[in-house]
Amino acid sequence: MFSKTVPLEKGSKKLINAWASYDWANSVYSLVISSSIFPIYYGSLFQEIKTINFFGSSIKYTAMISFITAFAFIIISIITPILSGIADYTGDKKKFMKFFVYLGSFSCIGLYWFDLKTIYLGLTFYFFALVGLWSSLTFYNSYLPDIAYPEQQNRASARGYSMGYIGSVILLLFNLSMVMNPELYGIDGSKADASMLAMKYSFISVGIWWALFSQISFFYLPKGNLINKITKDVLWNGFKELKIVLDQLMENIRLKRFLIAFFLYSMSLQTVLLIATYFGEAEIQWSNSSEKTIGLIVAILLIQIVAIFGAILTARASERFGNLTVLIVINIIWAFLCIRAFYIHTPTEFYLIAGLVGMVMGGLQSLSRATYSKYLPTTNDTASFFSFYSVTEKIAIIFGMIMFGTIDQITGSMRNSVLFFAVLFIAGVILLLRVPRHN
């Protein structure tokens, strides 16, 4: 299937494309599960019953998914630093990446059994799918300084996000066709029941796609940097690796200040992206359920397509104006979008916001990853350094999702949560202004 006679050289186009292909593989989860079909499926399950009885407590269904997501990221934040330290010590981070890829992909397949009668089982699969995705991304991101030189990293990072957007749109279009025309795929039953079953099949397709296309990256990416053997002390050595990295981070003022700013705006960015479809499902005035299903998926497709160009334009702009300048501008745009989202009610307004979100979504994610990679000191401990980046992002999501769920539960509206996140984007701008341009 693949041909490789010798390890590919750092900076080679083939190696960078092989690395970026993991975005192609995993982004179907972010689009189909996080952003489009699963939120619609989840919302359809709770059309009449708006709460979940969770161990004796009645919790609003949208708040429930926020709390489960936050709990998943708590676990991710605990395990990834340890595993990243071990991976750097043993020199085999690809093995850890594989484990989480398969955990996530099989959990996506398990979402087929998610319904009201098996709500706890379904939430468990949702939980492990999240753990699989975000933990695998820690190891994937840590390969960036290994496969590309600093001057290549902006474009390499953008290429990964662009490939992810393209691949995920392809699978979503297939799944959308299956959901809207289930009879063409031999799915029997009433229109509503057949469409719900088609959504379940789409979860299976995500798991298969994710595991299958990951093999390209697994084949070509280098195994690791070191050759230490696993011993009974390997866990302790993992903590020692993290202590060394932490000390270096504290001494690097530019890297430390960037991570603080990244924490604040990631709290808003990742939470908004995770709840966008739930917001559209609950807060927008759709004329009927069919228009809602089509409208939400069209909006997500619009975001993905525009995001392809947004990531590329951001990479080009950063080469001309500098990474920090572009990051500051994008954060200002995000703050405006959150404020504007507070006032939208109609599908047309939702589509307009979706298009603007797409333009800045990929740019902020891609450029943040590349900027962090550029600021790293010369080191072999890339997995450990990127575990700090990953943990910063995950803890931000934990706080973001808990705040979102709490505000949603107390006020009964997601609009108040979205408005609060505008403040965090503005705070991110202020902190980015304090990051030194040079060491």
TORKOL-4160 file (C-alpha; in steps of 0.2 Angstrom, whole numbers, padded with zeros to 4 digits, m for minus):
439
<pt num="1" X="0000" Y="0000" Z="0000"/>
<pt num="2" X="0014" Y="0012" Z="0004"/>
<pt num="3" X="0032" Y="0012" Z="m0001"/>
<pt num="4" X="0047" Y="0018" Z="0011"/>
<pt num="5" X="0064" Y="0011" Z="0009"/>
<pt num="6" X="0073" Y="0024" Z="0021"/>
<pt num="7" X="0066" Y="0036" Z="0034"/>
<pt num="8" X="0060" Y="0052" Z="0026"/>
<pt num="9" X="0071" Y="0067" Z="0029"/>
<pt num="10" X="0065" Y="0081" Z="0040"/>
<pt num="11" X="0058" Y="0095" Z="0029"/>
<pt num="12" X="0053" Y="0084" Z="0015"/>
<pt num="13" X="0037" Y="0087" Z="0006"/>
<pt num="14" X="0032" Y="0069" Z="0008"/>
<pt num="15" X="0035" Y="0068" Z="0027"/>
<pt num="16" X="0025" Y="0084" Z="0030"/>
<pt num="17" X="0011" Y="0078" Z="0019"/>
<pt num="18" X="0011" Y="0061" Z="0029"/>
<pt num="19" X="0011" Y="0070" Z="0045"/>
<pt num="20" X="m0003" Y="0082" Z="0039"/>
<pt num="21" X="m0013" Y="0067" Z="0033"/>
<pt num="22" X="m0018" Y="0063" Z="0052"/>
<pt num="23" X="m0028" Y="0079" Z="0051"/>
<pt num="24" X="m0037" Y="0071" Z="0036"/>
<pt num="25" X="m0040" Y="0056" Z="0047"/>
<pt num="26" X="m0046" Y="0063" Z="0063"/>
<pt num="27" X="m0055" Y="0079" Z="0058"/>
<pt num="28" X="m0070" Y="0069" Z="0053"/>
<pt num="29" X="m0073" Y="0067" Z="0072"/>
<pt num="30" X="m0073" Y="0085" Z="0075"/>
<pt num="31" X="m0085" Y="0089" Z="0061"/>
<pt num="32" X="m0097" Y="0074" Z="0062"/>
<pt num="33" X="m0097" Y="0070" Z="0080"/>
<pt num="34" X="m0092" Y="0086" Z="0089"/>
<pt num="35" X="m0100" Y="0099" Z="0077"/>
<pt num="36" X="m0114" Y="0092" Z="0066"/>
<pt num="37" X="m0123" Y="0075" Z="0065"/>
<pt num="38" X="m0120" Y="0070" Z="0083"/>
<pt num="39" X="m0127" Y="0086" Z="0091"/>
<pt num="40" X="m0142" Y="0085" Z="0079"/>
<pt num="41" X="m0145" Y="0067" Z="0084"/>
<pt num="42" X="m0142" Y="0071" Z="0103"/>
<pt num="43" X="m0155" Y="0085" Z="0101"/>
<pt num="44" X="m0167" Y="0074" Z="0093"/>
<pt num="45" X="m0167" Y="0062" Z="0107"/>
<pt num="46" X="m0172" Y="0076" Z="0119"/>
<pt num="47" X="m0185" Y="0084" Z="0108"/>
<pt num="48" X="m0198" Y="0081" Z="0121"/>
<pt num="49" X="m0188" Y="0077" Z="0137"/>
<pt num="50" X="m0176" Y="0092" Z="0140"/>
<pt num="51" X="m0167" Y="0085" Z="0155"/>
<pt num="52" X="m0157" Y="0069" Z="0160"/>
<pt num="53" X="m0159" Y="0061" Z="0177"/>
<pt num="54" X="m0141" Y="0059" Z="0182"/>
<pt num="55" X="m0139" Y="0050" Z="0198"/>
<pt num="56" X="m0154" Y="0058" Z="0206"/>
<pt num="57" X="m0151" Y="0075" Z="0199"/>
<pt num="58" X="m0161" Y="0083" Z="0184"/>
<pt num="59" X="m0149" Y="0091" Z="0172"/>
<pt num="60" X="m0153" Y="0101" Z="0156"/>
<pt num="61" X="m0147" Y="0090" Z="0142"/>
<pt num="62" X="m0136" Y="0104" Z="0134"/>
<pt num="63" X="m0128" Y="0107" Z="0151"/>
<pt num="64" X="m0125" Y="0088" Z="0153"/>
<pt num="65" X="m0115" Y="0086" Z="0137"/>
<pt num="66" X="m0105" Y="0101" Z="0143"/>
<pt num="67" X="m0101" Y="0093" Z="0160"/>
<pt num="68" X="m0097" Y="0076" Z="0152"/>
<pt num="69" X="m0085" Y="0085" Z="0140"/>
<pt num="70" X="m0077" Y="0094" Z="0154"/>
<pt num="71" X="m0074" Y="0078" Z="0164"/>
<pt num="72" X="m0066" Y="0070" Z="0149"/>
<pt num="73" X="m0054" Y="0084" Z="0147"/>
<pt num="74" X="m0050" Y="0083" Z="0166"/>
<pt num="75" X="m0044" Y="0065" Z="0163"/>
<pt num="76" X="m0035" Y="0070" Z="0147"/>
<pt num="77" X="m0026" Y="0084" Z="0157"/>
<pt num="78" X="m0020" Y="0071" Z="0170"/>
<pt num="79" X="m0014" Y="0057" Z="0158"/>
<pt num="80" X="m0006" Y="0066" Z="0143"/>
<pt num="81" X="0008" Y="0074" Z="0153"/>
<pt num="82" X="0013" Y="0058" Z="0161"/>
<pt num="83" X="0012" Y="0048" Z="0144"/>
<pt num="84" X="0021" Y="0062" Z="0135"/>
<pt num="85" X="0035" Y="0061" Z="0147"/>
<pt num="86" X="0036" Y="0042" Z="0146"/>
<pt num="87" X="0035" Y="0043" Z="0127"/>
<pt num="88" X="0050" Y="0056" Z="0126"/>
<pt num="89" X="0060" Y="0045" Z="0138"/>
<pt num="90" X="0057" Y="0028" Z="0128"/>
<pt num="91" X="0057" Y="0037" Z="0111"/>
<pt num="92" X="0041" Y="0028" Z="0105"/>
<pt num="93" X="0028" Y="0041" Z="0105"/>
<pt num="94" X="0020" Y="0033" Z="0090"/>
<pt num="95" X="0014" Y="0019" Z="0100"/>
<pt num="96" X="0005" Y="0030" Z="0112"/>
<pt num="97" X="m0003" Y="0039" Z="0097"/>
<pt num="98" X="m0009" Y="0023" Z="0090"/>
<pt num="99" X="m0017" Y="0017" Z="0106"/>
<pt num="100" X="m0027" Y="0033" Z="0107"/>
<pt num="101" X="m0032" Y="0033" Z="0089"/>
<pt num="102" X="m0039" Y="0016" Z="0091"/>
<pt num="103" X="m0048" Y="0020" Z="0107"/>
<pt num="104" X="m0056" Y="0035" Z="0099"/>
<pt num="105" X="m0061" Y="0026" Z="0083"/>
<pt num="106" X="m0069" Y="0011" Z="0091"/>
<pt num="107" X="m0078" Y="0023" Z="0103"/>
<pt num="108" X="m0086" Y="0032" Z="0088"/>
<pt num="109" X="m0092" Y="0015" Z="0082"/>
<pt num="110" X="m0099" Y="0012" Z="0099"/>
<pt num="111" X="m0110" Y="0028" Z="0098"/>
<pt num="112" X="m0121" Y="0017" Z="0086"/>
<pt num="113" X="m0129" Y="0011" Z="0103"/>
<pt num="114" X="m0132" Y="0028" Z="0110"/>
<pt num="115" X="m0151" Y="0031" Z="0114"/>
<pt num="116" X="m0162" Y="0035" Z="0128"/>
<pt num="117" X="m0163" Y="0018" Z="0135"/>
<pt num="118" X="m0144" Y="0016" Z="0135"/>
<pt num="119" X="m0140" Y="0034" Z="0140"/>
<pt num="120" X="m0125" Y="0030" Z="0152"/>
<pt num="121" X="m0117" Y="0018" Z="0139"/>
<pt num="122" X="m0119" Y="0031" Z="0126"/>
<pt num="123" X="m0111" Y="0045" Z="0136"/>
<pt num="124" X="m0097" Y="0033" Z="0141"/>
<pt num="125" X="m0093" Y="0030" Z="0122"/>
<pt num="126" X="m0094" Y="0049" Z="0120"/>
<pt num="127" X="m0082" Y="0051" Z="0134"/>
<pt num="128" X="m0069" Y="0039" Z="0127"/>
<pt num="129" X="m0070" Y="0046" Z="0110"/>
<pt num="130" X="m0065" Y="0063" Z="0116"/>
<pt num="131" X="m0051" Y="0055" Z="0127"/>
<pt num="132" X="m0045" Y="0046" Z="0111"/>
<pt num="133" X="m0045" Y="0061" Z="0100"/>
<pt num="134" X="m0037" Y="0074" Z="0111"/>
<pt num="135" X="m0024" Y="0063" Z="0118"/>
<pt num="136" X="m0019" Y="0057" Z="0101"/>
<pt num="137" X="m0017" Y="0075" Z="0095"/>
<pt num="138" X="m0004" Y="0078" Z="0109"/>
<pt num="139" X="0007" Y="0066" Z="0101"/>
<pt num="140" X="0003" Y="0071" Z="0083"/>
<pt num="141" X="0006" Y="0090" Z="0087"/>
<pt num="142" X="0023" Y="0085" Z="0095"/>
<pt num="143" X="0029" Y="0079" Z="0078"/>
<pt num="144" X="0028" Y="0096" Z="0070"/>
<pt num="145" X="0046" Y="0102" Z="0075"/>
<pt num="146" X="0052" Y="0084" Z="0071"/>
<pt num="147" X="0046" Y="0084" Z="0053"/>
<pt num="148" X="0047" Y="0103" Z="0048"/>
<pt num="149" X="0060" Y="0116" Z="0050"/>
<pt num="150" X="0054" Y="0133" Z="0059"/>
<pt num="151" X="0052" Y="0142" Z="0042"/>
<pt num="152" X="0041" Y="0128" Z="0036"/>
<pt num="153" X="0030" Y="0126" Z="0052"/>
<pt num="154" X="0017" Y="0139" Z="0048"/>
<pt num="155" X="0013" Y="0132" Z="0031"/>
<pt num="156" X="0014" Y="0114" Z="0037"/>
<pt num="157" X="0002" Y="0117" Z="0052"/>
<pt num="158" X="m0010" Y="0126" Z="0040"/>
<pt num="159" X="m0009" Y="0111" Z="0028"/>
<pt num="160" X="m0014" Y="0099" Z="0041"/>
<pt num="161" X="m0029" Y="0109" Z="0046"/>
<pt num="162" X="m0034" Y="0112" Z="0027"/>
<pt num="163" X="m0032" Y="0093" Z="0024"/>
<pt num="164" X="m0043" Y="0090" Z="0039"/>
<pt num="165" X="m0057" Y="0102" Z="0033"/>
<pt num="166" X="m0057" Y="0094" Z="0015"/>
<pt num="167" X="m0057" Y="0076" Z="0022"/>
<pt num="168" X="m0071" Y="0079" Z="0035"/>
<pt num="169" X="m0082" Y="0089" Z="0022"/>
<pt num="170" X="m0081" Y="0074" Z="0010"/>
<pt num="171" X="m0087" Y="0062" Z="0024"/>
<pt num="172" X="m0100" Y="0074" Z="0030"/>
<pt num="173" X="m0107" Y="0076" Z="0013"/>
<pt num="174" X="m0109" Y="0057" Z="0011"/>
<pt num="175" X="m0117" Y="0056" Z="0029"/>
<pt num="176" X="m0128" Y="0070" Z="0025"/>
<pt num="177" X="m0134" Y="0061" Z="0009"/>
<pt num="178" X="m0138" Y="0046" Z="0019"/>
<pt num="179" X="m0147" Y="0056" Z="0033"/>
<pt num="180" X="m0158" Y="0066" Z="0020"/>
<pt num="181" X="m0161" Y="0051" Z="0009"/>
<pt num="182" X="m0160" Y="0035" Z="0019"/>
<pt num="183" X="m0170" Y="0025" Z="0007"/>
<pt num="184" X="m0157" Y="0027" Z="m0006"/>
<pt num="185" X="m0145" Y="0017" Z="0005"/>
<pt num="186" X="m0158" Y="0003" Z="0009"/>
<pt num="187" X="m0162" Y="0010" Z="0026"/>
<pt num="188" X="m0181" Y="0006" Z="0029"/>
<pt num="189" X="m0194" Y="0014" Z="0041"/>
<pt num="190" X="m0202" Y="0030" Z="0043"/>
<pt num="191" X="m0193" Y="0046" Z="0037"/>
<pt num="192" X="m0189" Y="0051" Z="0055"/>
<pt num="193" X="m0183" Y="0034" Z="0061"/>
<pt num="194" X="m0173" Y="0030" Z="0045"/>
<pt num="195" X="m0164" Y="0047" Z="0047"/>
<pt num="196" X="m0160" Y="0043" Z="0065"/>
<pt num="197" X="m0153" Y="0026" Z="0060"/>
<pt num="198" X="m0143" Y="0034" Z="0046"/>
<pt num="199" X="m0135" Y="0046" Z="0059"/>
<pt num="200" X="m0130" Y="0030" Z="0069"/>
<pt num="201" X="m0122" Y="0023" Z="0053"/>
<pt num="202" X="m0113" Y="0040" Z="0051"/>
<pt num="203" X="m0104" Y="0037" Z="0068"/>
<pt num="204" X="m0098" Y="0020" Z="0062"/>
<pt num="205" X="m0091" Y="0028" Z="0046"/>
<pt num="206" X="m0081" Y="0041" Z="0057"/>
<pt num="207" X="m0073" Y="0027" Z="0067"/>
<pt num="208" X="m0068" Y="0017" Z="0051"/>
<pt num="209" X="m0062" Y="0033" Z="0042"/>
<pt num="210" X="m0052" Y="0038" Z="0057"/>
<pt num="211" X="m0043" Y="0022" Z="0060"/>
<pt num="212" X="m0040" Y="0018" Z="0041"/>
<pt num="213" X="m0032" Y="0035" Z="0036"/>
<pt num="214" X="m0022" Y="0036" Z="0051"/>
<pt num="215" X="m0011" Y="0022" Z="0044"/>
<pt num="216" X="m0003" Y="0034" Z="0032"/>
<pt num="217" X="0004" Y="0044" Z="0046"/>
<pt num="218" X="0009" Y="0028" Z="0056"/>
<pt num="219" X="0019" Y="0021" Z="0042"/>
<pt num="220" X="0029" Y="0037" Z="0038"/>
<pt num="221" X="0031" Y="0046" Z="0054"/>
<pt num="222" X="0048" Y="0043" Z="0063"/>
<pt num="223" X="0046" Y="0031" Z="0078"/>
<pt num="224" X="0054" Y="0044" Z="0090"/>
<pt num="225" X="0070" Y="0053" Z="0095"/>
<pt num="226" X="0077" Y="0042" Z="0109"/>
<pt num="227" X="0081" Y="0024" Z="0112"/>
<pt num="228" X="0079" Y="0021" Z="0131"/>
<pt num="229" X="0072" Y="0005" Z="0137"/>
<pt num="230" X="0056" Y="0003" Z="0147"/>
<pt num="231" X="0060" Y="m0001" Z="0165"/>
<pt num="232" X="0051" Y="m0001" Z="0181"/>
<pt num="233" X="0056" Y="0017" Z="0184"/>
<pt num="234" X="0049" Y="0023" Z="0168"/>
<pt num="235" X="0034" Y="0032" Z="0176"/>
<pt num="236" X="0046" Y="0041" Z="0188"/>
<pt num="237" X="0057" Y="0046" Z="0173"/>
<pt num="238" X="0041" Y="0053" Z="0164"/>
<pt num="239" X="0038" Y="0065" Z="0179"/>
<pt num="240" X="0057" Y="0069" Z="0179"/>
<pt num="241" X="0055" Y="0074" Z="0160"/>
<pt num="242" X="0040" Y="0085" Z="0164"/>
<pt num="243" X="0050" Y="0094" Z="0178"/>
<pt num="244" X="0064" Y="0098" Z="0166"/>
<pt num="245" X="0051" Y="0105" Z="0154"/>
<pt num="246" X="0042" Y="0115" Z="0167"/>
<pt num="247" X="0059" Y="0123" Z="0173"/>
<pt num="248" X="0063" Y="0127" Z="0155"/>
<pt num="249" X="0046" Y="0135" Z="0152"/>
<pt num="250" X="0047" Y="0146" Z="0168"/>
<pt num="251" X="0064" Y="0152" Z="0161"/>
<pt num="252" X="0057" Y="0156" Z="0144"/>
<pt num="253" X="0047" Y="0172" Z="0146"/>
<pt num="254" X="0041" Y="0173" Z="0129"/>
<pt num="255" X="0035" Y="0155" Z="0129"/>
<pt num="256" X="0027" Y="0157" Z="0146"/>
<pt num="257" X="0018" Y="0173" Z="0142"/>
<pt num="258" X="0011" Y="0165" Z="0126"/>
<pt num="259" X="0005" Y="0150" Z="0135"/>
<pt num="260" X="m0005" Y="0161" Z="0147"/>
<pt num="261" X="m0013" Y="0171" Z="0133"/>
<pt num="262" X="m0016" Y="0154" Z="0124"/>
<pt num="263" X="m0025" Y="0147" Z="0139"/>
<pt num="264" X="m0037" Y="0162" Z="0140"/>
<pt num="265" X="m0042" Y="0163" Z="0122"/>
<pt num="266" X="m0043" Y="0144" Z="0120"/>
<pt num="267" X="m0055" Y="0144" Z="0134"/>
<pt num="268" X="m0067" Y="0153" Z="0123"/>
<pt num="269" X="m0062" Y="0146" Z="0106"/>
<pt num="270" X="m0063" Y="0128" Z="0110"/>
<pt num="271" X="m0079" Y="0129" Z="0120"/>
<pt num="272" X="m0088" Y="0140" Z="0106"/>
<pt num="273" X="m0083" Y="0127" Z="0093"/>
<pt num="274" X="m0089" Y="0112" Z="0104"/>
<pt num="275" X="m0106" Y="0120" Z="0108"/>
<pt num="276" X="m0109" Y="0130" Z="0091"/>
<pt num="277" X="m0121" Y="0117" Z="0084"/>
<pt num="278" X="m0130" Y="0114" Z="0101"/>
<pt num="279" X="m0132" Y="0133" Z="0101"/>
<pt num="280" X="m0140" Y="0133" Z="0083"/>
<pt num="281" X="m0151" Y="0119" Z="0088"/>
<pt num="282" X="m0158" Y="0127" Z="0103"/>
<pt num="283" X="m0157" Y="0145" Z="0101"/>
<pt num="284" X="m0161" Y="0148" Z="0082"/>
<pt num="285" X="m0179" Y="0150" Z="0077"/>
<pt num="286" X="m0181" Y="0136" Z="0064"/>
<pt num="287" X="m0198" Y="0134" Z="0055"/>
<pt num="288" X="m0198" Y="0115" Z="0057"/>
<pt num="289" X="m0186" Y="0100" Z="0062"/>
<pt num="290" X="m0182" Y="0096" Z="0044"/>
<pt num="291" X="m0176" Y="0114" Z="0041"/>
<pt num="292" X="m0166" Y="0113" Z="0057"/>
<pt num="293" X="m0157" Y="0098" Z="0052"/>
<pt num="294" X="m0153" Y="0104" Z="0035"/>
<pt num="295" X="m0149" Y="0121" Z="0041"/>
<pt num="296" X="m0137" Y="0116" Z="0054"/>
<pt num="297" X="m0127" Y="0104" Z="0043"/>
<pt num="298" X="m0126" Y="0117" Z="0029"/>
<pt num="299" X="m0119" Y="0130" Z="0042"/>
<pt num="300" X="m0106" Y="0117" Z="0047"/>
<pt num="301" X="m0101" Y="0114" Z="0029"/>
<pt num="302" X="m0100" Y="0132" Z="0026"/>
<pt num="303" X="m0088" Y="0134" Z="0041"/>
<pt num="304" X="m0077" Y="0120" Z="0035"/>
<pt num="305" X="m0076" Y="0126" Z="0017"/>
<pt num="306" X="m0072" Y="0144" Z="0022"/>
<pt num="307" X="m0060" Y="0137" Z="0035"/>
<pt num="308" X="m0049" Y="0130" Z="0022"/>
<pt num="309" X="m0045" Y="0147" Z="0015"/>
<pt num="310" X="m0045" Y="0155" Z="0032"/>
<pt num="311" X="m0030" Y="0143" Z="0037"/>
<pt num="312" X="m0020" Y="0147" Z="0021"/>
<pt num="313" X="m0023" Y="0165" Z="0022"/>
<pt num="314" X="m0018" Y="0166" Z="0040"/>
<pt num="315" X="m0002" Y="0157" Z="0036"/>
<pt num="316" X="0002" Y="0169" Z="0022"/>
<pt num="317" X="m0003" Y="0184" Z="0033"/>
<pt num="318" X="0008" Y="0178" Z="0047"/>
<pt num="319" X="0023" Y="0177" Z="0035"/>
<pt num="320" X="0021" Y="0196" Z="0031"/>
<pt num="321" X="0015" Y="0203" Z="0047"/>
<pt num="322" X="0021" Y="0191" Z="0060"/>
<pt num="323" X="0012" Y="0178" Z="0070"/>
<pt num="324" X="0008" Y="0188" Z="0086"/>
<pt num="325" X="0001" Y="0202" Z="0076"/>
<pt num="326" X="m0011" Y="0191" Z="0066"/>
<pt num="327" X="m0016" Y="0181" Z="0082"/>
<pt num="328" X="m0021" Y="0198" Z="0090"/>
<pt num="329" X="m0032" Y="0203" Z="0075"/>
<pt num="330" X="m0040" Y="0186" Z="0075"/>
<pt num="331" X="m0044" Y="0187" Z="0093"/>
<pt num="332" X="m0052" Y="0204" Z="0091"/>
<pt num="333" X="m0063" Y="0197" Z="0077"/>
<pt num="334" X="m0068" Y="0182" Z="0088"/>
<pt num="335" X="m0073" Y="0194" Z="0102"/>
<pt num="336" X="m0084" Y="0203" Z="0089"/>
<pt num="337" X="m0092" Y="0187" Z="0083"/>
<pt num="338" X="m0097" Y="0182" Z="0101"/>
<pt num="339" X="m0105" Y="0198" Z="0104"/>
<pt num="340" X="m0114" Y="0197" Z="0088"/>
<pt num="341" X="m0120" Y="0179" Z="0091"/>
<pt num="342" X="m0129" Y="0185" Z="0107"/>
<pt num="343" X="m0142" Y="0194" Z="0096"/>
<pt num="344" X="m0145" Y="0182" Z="0082"/>
<pt num="345" X="m0161" Y="0173" Z="0080"/>
<pt num="346" X="m0164" Y="0169" Z="0062"/>
<pt num="347" X="m0156" Y="0155" Z="0051"/>
<pt num="348" X="m0149" Y="0169" Z="0039"/>
<pt num="349" X="m0140" Y="0177" Z="0054"/>
<pt num="350" X="m0134" Y="0160" Z="0059"/>
<pt num="351" X="m0127" Y="0157" Z="0042"/>
<pt num="352" X="m0118" Y="0174" Z="0041"/>
<pt num="353" X="m0110" Y="0171" Z="0058"/>
<pt num="354" X="m0105" Y="0153" Z="0053"/>
<pt num="355" X="m0096" Y="0160" Z="0037"/>
<pt num="356" X="m0086" Y="0172" Z="0048"/>
<pt num="357" X="m0082" Y="0159" Z="0061"/>
<pt num="358" X="m0075" Y="0148" Z="0047"/>
<pt num="359" X="m0063" Y="0162" Z="0041"/>
<pt num="360" X="m0055" Y="0164" Z="0058"/>
<pt num="361" X="m0057" Y="0146" Z="0066"/>
<pt num="362" X="m0044" Y="0137" Z="0057"/>
<pt num="363" X="m0032" Y="0152" Z="0057"/>
<pt num="364" X="m0032" Y="0154" Z="0076"/>
<pt num="365" X="m0029" Y="0135" Z="0079"/>
<pt num="366" X="m0016" Y="0133" Z="0065"/>
<pt num="367" X="m0006" Y="0148" Z="0070"/>
<pt num="368" X="m0006" Y="0145" Z="0088"/>
<pt num="369" X="0001" Y="0128" Z="0086"/>
<pt num="370" X="0014" Y="0134" Z="0074"/>
<pt num="371" X="0019" Y="0149" Z="0085"/>
<pt num="372" X="0021" Y="0138" Z="0100"/>
<pt num="373" X="0032" Y="0126" Z="0090"/>
<pt num="374" X="0043" Y="0141" Z="0084"/>
<pt num="375" X="0045" Y="0147" Z="0102"/>
<pt num="376" X="0052" Y="0130" Z="0108"/>
<pt num="377" X="0070" Y="0129" Z="0113"/>
<pt num="378" X="0081" Y="0116" Z="0104"/>
<pt num="379" X="0076" Y="0100" Z="0112"/>
<pt num="380" X="0072" Y="0081" Z="0109"/>
<pt num="381" X="0058" Y="0082" Z="0122"/>
<pt num="382" X="0045" Y="0088" Z="0109"/>
<pt num="383" X="0031" Y="0076" Z="0116"/>
<pt num="384" X="0034" Y="0083" Z="0134"/>
<pt num="385" X="0034" Y="0101" Z="0128"/>
<pt num="386" X="0018" Y="0098" Z="0117"/>
<pt num="387" X="0010" Y="0090" Z="0132"/>
<pt num="388" X="0011" Y="0107" Z="0141"/>
<pt num="389" X="0003" Y="0115" Z="0126"/>
<pt num="390" X="m0010" Y="0101" Z="0126"/>
<pt num="391" X="m0014" Y="0102" Z="0144"/>
<pt num="392" X="m0015" Y="0121" Z="0143"/>
<pt num="393" X="m0028" Y="0119" Z="0130"/>
<pt num="394" X="m0037" Y="0105" Z="0139"/>
<pt num="395" X="m0038" Y="0114" Z="0156"/>
<pt num="396" X="m0045" Y="0129" Z="0146"/>
<pt num="397" X="m0058" Y="0118" Z="0139"/>
<pt num="398" X="m0063" Y="0111" Z="0156"/>
<pt num="399" X="m0065" Y="0129" Z="0163"/>
<pt num="400" X="m0074" Y="0134" Z="0147"/>
<pt num="401" X="m0086" Y="0120" Z="0147"/>
<pt num="402" X="m0090" Y="0121" Z="0166"/>
<pt num="403" X="m0093" Y="0139" Z="0165"/>
<pt num="404" X="m0104" Y="0137" Z="0149"/>
<pt num="405" X="m0114" Y="0123" Z="0157"/>
<pt num="406" X="m0116" Y="0132" Z="0173"/>
<pt num="407" X="m0122" Y="0148" Z="0165"/>
<pt num="408" X="m0134" Y="0138" Z="0154"/>
<pt num="409" X="m0141" Y="0128" Z="0168"/>
<pt num="410" X="m0144" Y="0144" Z="0179"/>
<pt num="411" X="m0150" Y="0156" Z="0166"/>
<pt num="412" X="m0158" Y="0143" Z="0155"/>
<pt num="413" X="m0150" Y="0151" Z="0139"/>
<pt num="414" X="m0134" Y="0148" Z="0130"/>
<pt num="415" X="m0133" Y="0166" Z="0124"/>
<pt num="416" X="m0127" Y="0172" Z="0141"/>
<pt num="417" X="m0112" Y="0160" Z="0140"/>
<pt num="418" X="m0107" Y="0165" Z="0123"/>
<pt num="419" X="m0107" Y="0184" Z="0128"/>
<pt num="420" X="m0095" Y="0179" Z="0142"/>
<pt num="421" X="m0083" Y="0172" Z="0131"/>
<pt num="422" X="m0081" Y="0188" Z="0121"/>
<pt num="423" X="m0073" Y="0195" Z="0137"/>
<pt num="424" X="m0060" Y="0181" Z="0137"/>
<pt num="425" X="m0055" Y="0184" Z="0119"/>
<pt num="426" X="m0052" Y="0202" Z="0124"/>
<pt num="427" X="m0041" Y="0197" Z="0138"/>
<pt num="428" X="m0032" Y="0186" Z="0126"/>
<pt num="429" X="m0028" Y="0201" Z="0116"/>
<pt num="430" X="m0021" Y="0210" Z="0131"/>
<pt num="431" X="m0010" Y="0196" Z="0136"/>
<pt num="432" X="m0003" Y="0193" Z="0118"/>
<pt num="433" X="0002" Y="0211" Z="0118"/>
<pt num="434" X="0014" Y="0207" Z="0132"/>
<pt num="435" X="0023" Y="0193" Z="0123"/>
<pt num="436" X="0040" Y="0198" Z="0118"/>
<pt num="437" X="0043" Y="0198" Z="0099"/>
<pt num="438" X="0060" Y="0192" Z="0101"/>
<pt num="439" X="0070" Y="0182" Z="0115"/>
